Amino acid sequence: RARSLRPLDEFFIVMCRLRQGFPEDYLAQLFNVSASTVRRIFVTWVNFVSFKFGQINIWPTRKVIDTMPKSFKGRYKST
């Protein structure tokens, strides 16, 4: 399918929707596309980001936790 917007503009739409909560209709009017196009762009980018970053392990290993400073261990005893 041919794109009606540049990828940078699509990414900007997604960030505006996530950060500011702009309605799809508003973004559609702002970028001169349909609301369904905004919806499709949003879903596509969220799926892409989830696929790319979903494999990143956000939890530290036991070795990292054991070497944390005492101030951290004192504040977060259950870690």
C-alpha positions as CSV (number, residue, x, y, z in Angstrom):
1,R,0.0,0.0,0.0
2,A,1.3,3.4,-0.9
3,R,2.0,5.7,2.0
4,S,0.3,9.1,2.1
5,L,2.7,10.4,4.8
6,R,6.4,10.2,5.4
7,P,7.5,7.7,8.1
8,L,8.7,10.7,10.3
9,D,5.2,12.2,10.1
10,E,3.6,8.8,11.0
11,F,5.9,8.5,14.0
12,F,5.0,12.0,15.0
13,I,1.3,11.1,14.9
14,V,1.9,8.1,17.1
15,M,3.9,10.2,19.6
16,C,1.1,12.9,19.7
17,R,-1.5,10.3,20.3
18,L,0.5,8.5,23.0
19,R,1.8,11.6,24.8
20,Q,-0.9,14.2,24.4
21,G,-3.9,11.9,23.8
22,F,-5.0,13.8,20.7
23,P,-8.1,12.3,19.2
24,E,-7.8,10.4,15.8
25,D,-10.2,12.9,14.1
26,Y,-8.0,15.9,15.2
27,L,-4.8,14.2,13.9
28,A,-6.5,13.2,10.7
29,Q,-7.5,16.8,10.1
30,L,-4.1,18.1,11.1
31,F,-2.3,15.8,8.6
32,N,-5.0,15.9,5.9
33,V,-5.7,12.1,6.0
34,S,-8.7,10.1,7.1
35,A,-9.3,8.9,10.7
36,S,-9.0,5.3,9.6
37,T,-5.6,6.1,8.2
38,V,-4.5,7.6,11.5
39,R,-5.9,4.5,13.3
40,R,-4.0,2.2,10.9
41,I,-0.8,4.1,11.3
42,F,-1.1,4.0,15.1
43,V,-1.7,0.3,15.3
44,T,1.1,-0.5,12.8
45,W,3.7,1.6,14.7
46,V,2.7,0.3,18.1
47,N,3.0,-3.3,16.8
48,F,6.4,-2.5,15.2
49,V,7.8,-0.9,18.4
50,S,6.5,-3.8,20.5
51,F,8.1,-6.3,18.1
52,K,11.4,-4.4,18.1
53,F,11.7,-3.7,21.9
54,G,9.7,-6.5,23.3
55,Q,12.8,-8.7,23.5
56,I,14.7,-6.3,25.8
57,N,15.0,-7.6,29.3
58,I,14.2,-4.8,31.7
59,W,14.9,-6.8,34.8
60,P,18.5,-6.7,36.3
61,T,20.2,-10.0,37.0
62,R,20.8,-11.2,40.6
63,K,24.5,-10.3,40.2
64,V,23.6,-6.7,39.5
65,I,21.2,-6.5,42.3
66,D,23.7,-7.9,44.8
67,T,26.2,-5.2,43.8
68,M,23.8,-2.3,44.3
69,P,24.9,0.4,46.7
70,K,23.8,0.1,50.4
71,S,21.6,3.2,50.0
72,F,19.6,1.3,47.4
73,K,19.4,-1.9,49.4
74,G,18.3,0.1,52.5
75,R,15.5,1.8,50.6
76,Y,14.3,-1.2,48.6
77,K,14.7,-4.1,51.0
78,S,12.4,-6.4,49.1
79,T,14.5,-6.2,45.9
